[in-house]
Amino acid sequence: MQIVNKLSGCILKFLVIVLLCETNLLNGQALTYSYFYRVYLKDKGSNGAISYPPGNILSPRAISRRQKAGIPVDYSDIPVNKDYLYQISAAGFTLHCTSKWMNTALFKTQSPADINLLLNLPFVSDVKIVRTPGKKRILNDKLFFQLNQADFPAFDTPVAMVNGSPLHNSGFDGKNILIAILDGGFTDADKISSVQDLRIRNGIKATYDFVKNNNFVYSFSTHGTAVFSVLAGKAQGFIEGTAPGSDYLLLKTEDVESEFPCEEDFWAAGAEFADSSGADIISSSLGYFTFDDPSLNYKFSDLDGKTAFVTRAAESAASKGILVVNSAGNERTTNWKRIIFPADGKRVLAVGAVDGNNLISDFSSAGPSADGRIKPDNVALGVNVPIQTATNSFFRSNGTSFSCPVLSGMAACLMQAVPEAKNSDVIEALHSCADRYNSPDSLYGYGIPDMVLGLKKLQDLYVKVPDNEIISFPNPTAADFELIFREPPESFRIEIFSISGKIISGKEFPDYPGRTILITELNDQPQGIYYIRVIKKNDARVLKIIKIRN
């Protein structure tokens, strides 16, 4: 397995046991496993009594995210018991993946197996068959989507519609935020031109295919590539990604050639990988409700936020402080009509799709959830969304698959601007800053959010309003410091001078939405006294900053 940038050793440990048990080569040919079994375990055996140091099972980023939200490492973070896995393997089953959150393991066989062999084990509580050799779908790629060359709306509408341009123009582009994309494949995502700058800065932090259990994801489907481009693409006049400054995990959790509940297990494994890696956001343009074996289908009554396996996995991810954003689904013109799993999650941000005129699309899945909660949560552009799936070609396409990354990327910008904000804070801000907040419904949810208003709401929670018009903090400083405004300055210029009057930097902010701004220009300057001049329309103020030794 290749990890582009070195992540915590715990992620390697997470997959080693799978690879050890995956003895699936015979005479140089890959074996075909047609039967998958989800094994529910009663406990974690001796593991449950072990006090795991957090650093052994989570990356520093993951620990930091949990500390911010006051989330302890608990029983659900302890890995599945290895002895149990070995005993099941010894009974003739091959391990595919595990879920420590759900305390389950996914095993597979080439031919039908007697599940009583597993049910008779003292540590097994239940076994469910989650894949059979059922009829495959007509399309080779069930995530197929149409490409078109529409000229409307403008290429930057995904950002402009949610009033996200002021955030981007002010430097809030998702920097320092790690987004995990769970999808069905990323064909040519290592080649498309709109993310070239991201590749140069090594912004793809890791890749993994949980369907095939290897690190290669740049094949199988262009669906994930299109989603990635909506988030990270940057090409003037063609595409403006919502979070080009973020870092990414590209995780393949979807088997594009069939539809079975085992893909929920792949999704859970991908979400746990994202958690252990320290992801801040999971962006998932996937969903489940019917399967190739109809006996495994979900019912509408299951859309209660606590029944579907994938929904419970998504809820677990949210409980670890991750912002989980999921497509509402494209089912309103089908017999199902409703949102899809895990969009029904109580802590999952479900995103519907509107067109360039802010009108709900005919395909965008309807709510509410089965227990009467408002779903979808919000809507964003999902009709004629600019995407890139080929090396130097740009297209438009439709679907909540693309409105989802619009909103997950803009959420990353909010999280960059207000790093103290928790995932629940961001969801509440997106609800309350939307145009239908006072009259939500089952198509638009709370409506189209206004990112500038969302930023204000988050800063009202976490930024103390100063008595003075402007203050600097910390002062003295060894490196970075912030300017904090009593009111959003909207437009201003900052100039930094040495004590001798030499100008060090000057920068214009024509449309600045926040009340804080991070200043980094003194990082490489020697210790001493500096002056910051802030010029706003008919007002200019000067602050003295003391730079101490790094």
MIGU-67648 format. One record per residue (C-alpha): residue in three letters; x, y, z. Coordinates in nm, 2 decimals. Example, Ala and Ser with C-alpha at 12.3 -4.5 7.8 and 13.67 -1.06 7.14 Angstrom:
2
R     r     east    north       up
R   ala     1.23    -0.45     0.78
R   ser     1.37    -0.11     0.71
***
This chain:
550
R     r     east    north       up
R   met     0.00     0.00     0.00
R   gln     0.13     0.34    -0.10
R   ile     0.07     0.64     0.13
R   val     0.16     0.96    -0.05
R   asn     0.24     1.15     0.27
R   lys     0.33     0.94     0.57
R   leu     0.02     0.90     0.80
R   ser     0.00     0.74     1.14
R   gly     0.12     0.38     1.17
R   cys    -0.22     0.29     1.30
R   ile    -0.37     0.31     0.95
R   leu    -0.12     0.06     0.83
R   lys    -0.21    -0.17     1.12
R   phe    -0.57    -0.13     1.03
R   leu    -0.51    -0.29     0.69
R   val    -0.23    -0.54     0.76
R   ile    -0.45    -0.80     0.90
R   val    -0.68    -0.78     0.60
R   leu    -0.38    -0.82     0.36
R   leu    -0.25    -1.11     0.57
R   cys    -0.58    -1.30     0.55
R   glu    -0.64    -1.20     0.18
R   thr    -0.47    -1.51     0.03
R   asn    -0.65    -1.47    -0.29
R   leu    -0.41    -1.57    -0.56
R   leu    -0.41    -1.91    -0.72
R   asn    -0.17    -1.99    -1.01
R   gly    -0.13    -1.62    -1.07
R   gln    -0.51    -1.57    -1.11
R   ala    -0.73    -1.37    -0.87
R   leu    -0.99    -1.58    -0.70
R   thr    -1.36    -1.47    -0.74
R   tyr    -1.55    -1.43    -0.42
R   ser    -1.93    -1.44    -0.47
R   tyr    -2.05    -1.46    -0.12
R   phe    -1.99    -1.20     0.15
R   tyr    -2.10    -1.23     0.52
R   arg    -2.12    -0.96     0.77
R   val    -2.03    -1.11     1.11
R   tyr    -2.15    -0.93     1.42
R   leu    -1.93    -0.98     1.72
R   lys    -2.05    -0.98     2.08
R   asp    -1.75    -0.80     2.22
R   lys    -1.38    -0.72     2.16
R   gly    -1.25    -0.99     2.38
R   ser    -0.93    -0.92     2.57
R   asn    -0.89    -0.60     2.35
R   gly    -1.18    -0.44     2.54
R   ala    -0.98    -0.44     2.86
R   ile    -0.67    -0.29     2.71
R   ser    -0.60     0.08     2.76
R   tyr    -0.49     0.18     2.41
R   pro    -0.27     0.49     2.40
R   pro    -0.45     0.71     2.15
R   gly    -0.14     0.75     1.94
R   asn    -0.14     0.37     1.87
R   ile    -0.48     0.38     1.70
R   leu    -0.52     0.74     1.58
R   ser    -0.31     0.99     1.39
R   pro    -0.21     1.32     1.57
R   arg    -0.46     1.50     1.34
R   ala    -0.74     1.27     1.46
R   ile    -0.65     1.32     1.82
R   ser    -0.64     1.69     1.77
R   arg    -0.99     1.69     1.61
R   arg    -1.13     1.50     1.90
R   gln    -0.97     1.71     2.16
R   lys    -1.12     2.02     2.00
R   ala    -1.47     1.88     2.04
R   gly    -1.40     1.71     2.38
R   ile    -1.45     1.36     2.23
R   pro    -1.26     1.09     2.42
R   val    -1.11     0.77     2.28
R   asp    -1.36     0.51     2.38
R   tyr    -1.46     0.14     2.33
R   ser    -1.57     0.19     1.97
R   asp    -1.21     0.30     1.88
R   ile    -1.06    -0.03     1.99
R   pro    -0.98    -0.25     1.69
R   val    -1.18    -0.57     1.63
R   asn    -1.03    -0.87     1.82
R   lys    -0.76    -1.03     1.60
R   asp    -0.81    -1.38     1.77
R   tyr    -1.17    -1.38     1.66
R   leu    -1.08    -1.29     1.31
R   tyr    -0.82    -1.57     1.29
R   gln    -1.07    -1.83     1.43
R   ile    -1.33    -1.73     1.16
R   ser    -1.06    -1.75     0.89
R   ala    -0.96    -2.10     1.02
R   ala    -1.32    -2.20     0.95
R   gly    -1.27    -2.14     0.58
R   phe    -1.37    -1.78     0.54
R   thr    -1.15    -1.50     0.40
R   leu    -1.14    -1.17     0.57
R   his    -1.21    -0.86     0.36
R   cys    -1.24    -0.57     0.60
R   thr    -1.35    -0.48     0.96
R   ser    -1.54    -0.21     1.14
R   lys    -1.43    -0.13     1.49
R   trp    -1.71     0.12     1.53
R   met    -1.98    -0.15     1.45
R   asn    -1.77    -0.44     1.59
R   thr    -1.82    -0.63     1.27
R   ala    -1.61    -0.81     1.02
R   leu    -1.68    -0.88     0.65
R   phe    -1.58    -1.23     0.53
R   lys    -1.61    -1.39     0.19
R   thr    -1.62    -1.73     0.02
R   gln    -1.61    -1.86    -0.33
R   ser    -1.90    -2.09    -0.29
R   pro    -2.20    -2.10    -0.04
R   ala    -2.09    -2.16     0.32
R   asp    -2.27    -2.29     0.62
R   ile    -2.32    -1.98     0.84
R   asn    -2.39    -2.21     1.14
R   leu    -2.01    -2.26     1.15
R   leu    -1.99    -1.89     1.25
R   leu    -2.31    -1.87     1.46
R   asn    -2.18    -2.15     1.67
R   leu    -1.87    -1.96     1.77
R   pro    -1.92    -1.82     2.12
R   phe    -1.81    -1.46     2.03
R   val    -2.05    -1.43     1.73
R   ser    -2.39    -1.27     1.78
R   asp    -2.52    -1.27     1.43
R   val    -2.43    -1.33     1.06
R   lys    -2.59    -1.16     0.76
R   ile    -2.53    -1.25     0.40
R   val    -2.46    -0.92     0.23
R   arg    -2.36    -1.04    -0.12
R   thr    -2.46    -1.33    -0.34
R   pro    -2.40    -1.40    -0.71
R   gly    -2.72    -1.21    -0.79
R   lys    -2.79    -1.05    -1.13
R   lys    -2.55    -0.77    -1.22
R   arg    -2.67    -0.43    -1.34
R   ile    -2.71    -0.36    -1.71
R   leu    -2.46    -0.07    -1.70
R   asn    -2.10    -0.16    -1.63
R   asp    -2.08     0.16    -1.42
R   lys    -2.38     0.22    -1.20
R   leu    -2.24     0.56    -1.12
R   phe    -2.28     0.66    -1.49
R   phe    -2.36     1.03    -1.55
R   gln    -2.43     1.23    -1.86
R   leu    -2.18     1.49    -1.99
R   asn    -2.30     1.81    -2.16
R   gln    -2.16     2.14    -2.29
R   ala    -2.41     2.38    -2.15
R   asp    -2.32     2.75    -2.12
R   phe    -2.56     2.83    -1.84
R   pro    -2.50     2.89    -1.55
R   ala    -2.16     3.06    -1.53
R   phe    -1.86     2.85    -1.44
R   asp    -1.83     3.00    -1.10
R   thr    -2.20     2.97    -1.01
R   pro    -2.15     2.68    -0.76
R   val    -1.95     2.92    -0.54
R   ala    -2.14     3.24    -0.62
R   met    -2.48     3.09    -0.56
R   val    -2.39     3.03    -0.19
R   asn    -2.22     3.36    -0.16
R   gly    -1.88     3.19    -0.12
R   ser    -1.68     3.42    -0.34
R   pro    -1.60     3.67    -0.06
R   leu    -1.45     3.38     0.14
R   his    -1.23     3.26    -0.15
R   asn    -1.13     3.62    -0.23
R   ser    -1.02     3.66     0.14
R   gly    -0.80     3.35     0.13
R   phe    -1.05     3.10     0.28
R   asp    -1.01     2.82     0.03
R   gly    -1.01     2.52     0.26
R   lys    -0.64     2.53     0.35
R   asn    -0.54     2.31     0.64
R   ile    -0.87     2.11     0.61
R   leu    -0.85     1.73     0.52
R   ile    -1.14     1.60     0.31
R   ala    -1.20     1.23     0.25
R   ile    -1.39     1.16    -0.07
R   leu    -1.57     0.82    -0.07
R   asp    -1.66     0.72    -0.42
R   gly    -1.65     0.45    -0.69
R   gly    -1.32     0.54    -0.86
R   phe    -1.11     0.83    -0.97
R   thr    -1.01     0.76    -1.33
R   asp    -0.75     1.01    -1.45
R   ala    -0.77     1.21    -1.13
R   asp    -0.39     1.18    -1.13
R   lys    -0.39     1.36    -1.47
R   ile    -0.66     1.62    -1.50
R   ser    -0.53     1.97    -1.55
R   ser    -0.76     2.15    -1.30
R   val    -0.59     1.99    -1.00
R   gln    -0.23     2.01    -1.12
R   asp    -0.13     2.27    -0.86
R   leu    -0.28     2.04    -0.59
R   arg    -0.08     1.75    -0.71
R   ile     0.24     1.96    -0.72
R   arg     0.19     2.05    -0.35
R   asn     0.12     1.68    -0.27
R   gly    -0.24     1.77    -0.17
R   ile    -0.35     1.41    -0.22
R   lys    -0.25     1.26     0.11
R   ala    -0.35     0.90     0.06
R   thr    -0.55     0.67    -0.17
R   tyr    -0.70     0.33    -0.10
R   asp    -0.95     0.09    -0.27
R   phe    -1.16    -0.09    -0.01
R   val    -1.33    -0.30    -0.28
R   lys    -1.01    -0.46    -0.41
R   asn    -0.79    -0.40    -0.10
R   asn    -0.51    -0.21    -0.27
R   asn    -0.39     0.15    -0.30
R   phe    -0.48     0.20    -0.67
R   val    -0.79     0.42    -0.73
R   tyr    -0.72     0.59    -1.06
R   ser    -0.95     0.36    -1.26
R   phe    -1.30     0.20    -1.24
R   ser    -1.51     0.52    -1.27
R   thr    -1.48     0.89    -1.35
R   his    -1.76     0.97    -1.10
R   gly    -1.51     1.03    -0.82
R   thr    -1.29     1.23    -1.05
R   ala    -1.59     1.46    -1.13
R   val    -1.66     1.50    -0.76
R   phe    -1.29     1.57    -0.69
R   ser    -1.29     1.84    -0.96
R   val    -1.60     2.01    -0.81
R   leu    -1.41     2.03    -0.48
R   ala    -1.05     2.10    -0.59
R   gly    -1.06     2.20    -0.96
R   lys    -0.92     2.54    -1.06
R   ala    -0.92     2.66    -1.41
R   gln    -1.03     3.02    -1.49
R   gly    -1.33     3.03    -1.71
R   phe    -1.40     2.66    -1.68
R   ile    -1.42     2.55    -1.32
R   glu    -1.39     2.70    -0.97
R   gly    -1.36     2.43    -0.71
R   thr    -1.51     2.51    -0.37
R   ala    -1.21     2.40    -0.17
R   pro    -0.89     2.41    -0.39
R   gly    -0.67     2.47    -0.08
R   ser    -0.78     2.16     0.11
R   asp    -0.59     1.83     0.12
R   tyr    -0.76     1.51     0.01
R   leu    -0.80     1.13     0.08
R   leu    -0.93     0.95    -0.23
R   leu    -1.10     0.64    -0.11
R   lys    -1.28     0.39    -0.33
R   thr    -1.56     0.23    -0.14
R   glu    -1.81     0.15    -0.41
R   asp    -1.82    -0.15    -0.64
R   val    -1.94     0.01    -0.96
R   glu    -2.04    -0.32    -1.12
R   ser    -2.30    -0.44    -0.88
R   glu    -2.51    -0.32    -0.58
R   phe    -2.50    -0.52    -0.26
R   pro    -2.50    -0.43     0.11
R   cys    -2.14    -0.53     0.14
R   glu    -2.07    -0.18     0.00
R   glu    -2.20    -0.04     0.32
R   asp    -1.92    -0.23     0.49
R   phe    -1.67    -0.08     0.24
R   trp    -1.81     0.26     0.32
R   ala    -1.77     0.21     0.70
R   ala    -1.41     0.09     0.65
R   gly    -1.34     0.40     0.44
R   ala    -1.49     0.63     0.70
R   glu    -1.28     0.47     0.97
R   phe    -0.97     0.51     0.76
R   ala    -1.07     0.88     0.72
R   asp    -1.11     0.92     1.09
R   ser    -0.78     0.76     1.18
R   ser    -0.61     0.98     0.92
R   gly    -0.75     1.29     1.08
R   ala    -1.00     1.39     0.81
R   asp    -1.22     1.69     0.90
R   ile    -1.48     1.62     0.64
R   ile    -1.62     1.31     0.46
R   ser    -1.78     1.40     0.12
R   ser    -1.98     1.11     0.00
R   ser    -2.18     1.12    -0.32
R   leu    -2.30     0.76    -0.27
R   gly    -2.61     0.61    -0.13
R   tyr    -2.81     0.28    -0.09
R   phe    -3.17     0.16    -0.08
R   thr    -3.23    -0.12    -0.33
R   phe    -2.99    -0.40    -0.43
R   asp    -2.93    -0.65    -0.70
R   asp    -3.09    -0.91    -0.47
R   pro    -3.43    -0.76    -0.39
R   ser    -3.46    -0.96    -0.06
R   leu    -3.19    -0.73     0.08
R   asn    -3.36    -0.40    -0.01
R   tyr    -3.43    -0.13     0.25
R   lys    -3.78     0.00     0.32
R   phe    -3.89     0.37     0.36
R   ser    -3.95     0.30     0.73
R   asp    -3.58     0.23     0.77
R   leu    -3.50     0.60     0.69
R   asp    -3.50     0.68     1.06
R   gly    -3.14     0.77     1.11
R   lys    -3.06     0.46     1.31
R   thr    -3.14     0.14     1.11
R   ala    -2.93     0.11     0.79
R   phe    -2.57    -0.02     0.85
R   val    -2.42     0.27     0.64
R   thr    -2.62     0.53     0.83
R   arg    -2.50     0.40     1.17
R   ala    -2.15     0.41     1.03
R   ala    -2.20     0.77     0.92
R   glu    -2.34     0.86     1.26
R   ser    -2.04     0.70     1.42
R   ala    -1.81     0.91     1.20
R   ala    -2.00     1.23     1.30
R   ser    -1.97     1.13     1.67
R   lys    -1.59     1.14     1.62
R   gly    -1.61     1.51     1.52
R   ile    -1.61     1.46     1.14
R   leu    -1.85     1.66     0.93
R   val    -2.02     1.40     0.71
R   val    -2.18     1.54     0.40
R   asn    -2.38     1.31     0.17
R   ser    -2.58     1.34    -0.15
R   ala    -2.96     1.34    -0.09
R   gly    -3.00     1.12    -0.40
R   asn    -3.15     1.15    -0.75
R   glu    -3.46     0.94    -0.69
R   arg    -3.76     1.18    -0.71
R   thr    -3.84     1.06    -1.07
R   thr    -3.81     0.69    -0.97
R   asn    -4.04     0.47    -0.76
R   trp    -3.83     0.53    -0.45
R   lys    -3.86     0.91    -0.46
R   arg    -3.70     0.96    -0.12
R   ile    -3.36     1.05     0.02
R   ile    -3.11     0.76     0.03
R   phe    -2.90     0.61     0.30
R   pro    -2.69     0.75     0.48
R   ala    -2.85     1.09     0.40
R   asp    -3.11     1.01     0.67
R   gly    -2.85     1.03     0.94
R   lys    -2.94     1.27     1.23
R   arg    -2.59     1.42     1.22
R   val    -2.53     1.38     0.84
R   leu    -2.56     1.69     0.62
R   ala    -2.78     1.58     0.33
R   val    -2.75     1.79     0.01
R   gly    -3.02     1.83    -0.25
R   ala    -2.98     1.99    -0.60
R   val    -3.11     2.32    -0.75
R   asp    -3.06     2.46    -1.10
R   gly    -2.90     2.79    -1.20
R   asn    -3.23     2.97    -1.13
R   asn    -3.23     2.84    -0.77
R   leu    -3.52     2.60    -0.84
R   ile    -3.52     2.25    -0.71
R   ser    -3.43     1.99    -0.98
R   asp    -3.68     1.73    -1.08
R   phe    -3.45     1.45    -0.98
R   ser    -3.34     1.57    -0.63
R   ser    -3.47     1.32    -0.37
R   ala    -3.74     1.43    -0.13
R   gly    -3.76     1.42     0.24
R   pro    -3.85     1.41     0.52
R   ser    -3.69     1.12     0.70
R   ala    -3.91     0.84     0.81
R   asp    -3.92     0.98     1.16
R   gly    -4.03     1.33     1.03
R   arg    -3.70     1.52     1.04
R   ile    -3.62     1.79     0.78
R   lys    -3.43     1.63     0.49
R   pro    -3.25     1.73     0.28
R   asp    -3.06     1.97     0.51
R   asn    -2.96     2.22     0.24
R   val    -2.94     2.25    -0.14
R   ala    -2.67     2.38    -0.38
R   leu    -2.62     2.38    -0.75
R   gly    -2.67     2.03    -0.90
R   val    -2.77     2.11    -1.26
R   asn    -2.51     2.18    -1.52
R   val    -2.23     2.18    -1.26
R   pro    -1.88     2.23    -1.42
R   ile    -1.67     1.92    -1.38
R   gln    -1.36     1.77    -1.53
R   thr    -1.31     1.40    -1.60
R   ala    -1.07     1.40    -1.89
R   thr    -0.71     1.54    -1.89
R   asn    -0.78     1.87    -2.07
R   ser    -1.16     1.87    -2.13
R   phe    -1.43     2.03    -1.92
R   phe    -1.80     1.94    -1.92
R   arg    -2.12     2.00    -1.72
R   ser    -2.33     1.74    -1.55
R   asn    -2.63     1.69    -1.32
R   gly    -2.69     1.52    -0.99
R   thr    -2.68     1.56    -0.61
R   ser    -2.35     1.38    -0.66
R   phe    -2.22     1.73    -0.75
R   ser    -2.42     1.95    -0.52
R   cys    -2.27     1.75    -0.23
R   pro    -1.91     1.85    -0.30
R   val    -2.02     2.21    -0.36
R   leu    -2.14     2.23     0.00
R   ser    -1.87     2.01     0.16
R   gly    -1.60     2.23     0.00
R   met    -1.76     2.55     0.12
R   ala    -1.79     2.40     0.46
R   ala    -1.41     2.34     0.45
R   cys    -1.37     2.72     0.39
R   leu    -1.58     2.79     0.70
R   met    -1.38     2.55     0.91
R   gln    -1.05     2.71     0.79
R   ala    -1.19     3.06     0.88
R   val    -1.31     2.94     1.22
R   pro    -1.09     2.65     1.32
R   glu    -1.26     2.62     1.67
R   ala    -1.59     2.53     1.51
R   lys    -1.72     2.18     1.56
R   asn    -1.90     1.97     1.30
R   ser    -2.23     2.03     1.47
R   asp    -2.17     2.41     1.47
R   val    -2.11     2.40     1.10
R   ile    -2.43     2.21     1.03
R   glu    -2.63     2.45     1.25
R   ala    -2.47     2.75     1.08
R   leu    -2.55     2.61     0.73
R   his    -2.91     2.56     0.84
R   ser    -2.96     2.90     1.00
R   cys    -2.79     3.10     0.72
R   ala    -3.00     2.94     0.45
R   asp    -3.29     3.12     0.27
R   arg    -3.56     2.89     0.39
R   tyr    -3.45     2.85     0.75
R   asn    -3.79     2.99     0.88
R   ser    -4.00     2.77     0.65
R   pro    -3.80     2.45     0.56
R   asp    -3.97     2.18     0.35
R   ser    -3.91     1.83     0.21
R   leu    -3.75     1.94    -0.12
R   tyr    -3.52     2.24    -0.03
R   gly    -3.47     2.16     0.33
R   tyr    -3.34     2.48     0.49
R   gly    -3.25     2.60     0.15
R   ile    -2.95     2.76    -0.02
R   pro    -2.70     2.88     0.25
R   asp    -2.52     3.22     0.25
R   met    -2.16     3.15     0.34
R   val    -2.09     3.51     0.45
R   leu    -2.38     3.49     0.70
R   gly    -2.26     3.14     0.80
R   leu    -1.92     3.27     0.88
R   lys    -2.06     3.55     1.09
R   lys    -2.27     3.30     1.29
R   leu    -1.96     3.08     1.36
R   gln    -1.75     3.38     1.45
R   asp    -2.02     3.50     1.68
R   leu    -1.98     3.17     1.86
R   tyr    -1.60     3.17     1.89
R   val    -1.46     3.52     1.84
R   lys    -1.49     3.75     2.13
R   val    -1.59     4.10     2.02
R   pro    -1.31     4.34     2.13
R   asp    -1.38     4.67     2.30
R   asn    -1.15     4.85     2.06
R   glu    -1.22     4.88     1.69
R   ile    -0.92     4.65     1.61
R   ile    -0.69     4.45     1.84
R   ser    -0.40     4.21     1.77
R   phe    -0.35     3.88     1.94
R   pro    -0.12     3.75     2.06
R   asn     0.10     4.05     2.12
R   pro     0.39     4.00     2.17
R   thr     0.41     3.72     1.91
R   ala     0.68     3.47     1.80
R   ala     0.52     3.42     1.46
R   asp     0.16     3.44     1.34
R   phe    -0.10     3.67     1.50
R   glu    -0.45     3.77     1.43
R   leu    -0.62     4.11     1.38
R   ile    -0.96     4.10     1.54
R   phe    -1.22     4.36     1.43
R   arg    -1.52     4.47     1.63
R   glu    -1.73     4.47     1.31
R   pro    -1.65     4.30     0.98
R   pro    -1.44     4.55     0.79
R   glu    -1.58     4.46     0.44
R   ser    -1.30     4.63     0.25
R   phe    -0.96     4.75     0.38
R   arg    -0.58     4.76     0.32
R   ile    -0.31     4.63     0.56
R   glu     0.04     4.77     0.55
R   ile     0.32     4.64     0.77
R   phe     0.63     4.86     0.86
R   ser     0.95     4.81     1.05
R   ile     1.04     5.05     1.33
R   ser     1.26     5.24     1.08
R   gly     0.96     5.30     0.85
R   lys     1.05     5.04     0.59
R   ile     0.74     4.88     0.44
R   ile     0.75     4.50     0.47
R   ser     0.42     4.42     0.30
R   gly     0.09     4.57     0.18
R   lys    -0.23     4.39     0.07
R   glu    -0.57     4.50    -0.04
R   phe    -0.89     4.32     0.08
R   pro    -1.18     4.45    -0.13
R   asp    -1.45     4.22     0.00
R   tyr    -1.36     4.07     0.34
R   pro    -1.64     3.89     0.52
R   gly    -1.49     3.79     0.85
R   arg    -1.40     3.96     1.18
R   thr    -1.05     3.80     1.21
R   ile    -0.75     3.79     0.98
R   leu    -0.44     3.58     1.02
R   ile    -0.12     3.77     0.96
R   thr     0.19     3.56     0.87
R   glu     0.42     3.82     0.72
R   leu     0.63     3.86     1.04
R   asn     0.73     3.49     1.05
R   asp     1.06     3.54     0.87
R   gln     1.13     3.88     1.02
R   pro     1.38     3.94     1.31
R   gln     1.26     4.03     1.66
R   gly     1.17     4.39     1.72
R   ile     0.89     4.64     1.70
R   tyr     0.66     4.66     1.39
R   tyr     0.36     4.87     1.30
R   ile     0.04     4.76     1.13
R   arg    -0.16     5.02     0.95
R   val    -0.52     4.93     0.87
R   ile    -0.69     5.16     0.62
R   lys    -1.07     5.14     0.59
R   lys    -1.25     5.39     0.37
R   asn    -1.22     5.72     0.56
R   asp    -1.04     5.57     0.86
R   ala    -0.69     5.45     0.93
R   arg    -0.55     5.29     1.25
R   val    -0.20     5.19     1.35
R   leu    -0.12     4.91     1.59
R   lys     0.22     4.83     1.74
R   ile     0.33     4.47     1.73
R   ile     0.62     4.32     1.93
R   lys     0.80     4.03     1.75
R   ile     0.99     3.81     1.99
R   arg     1.25     3.54     1.91
R   asn     1.10     3.23     1.74
***
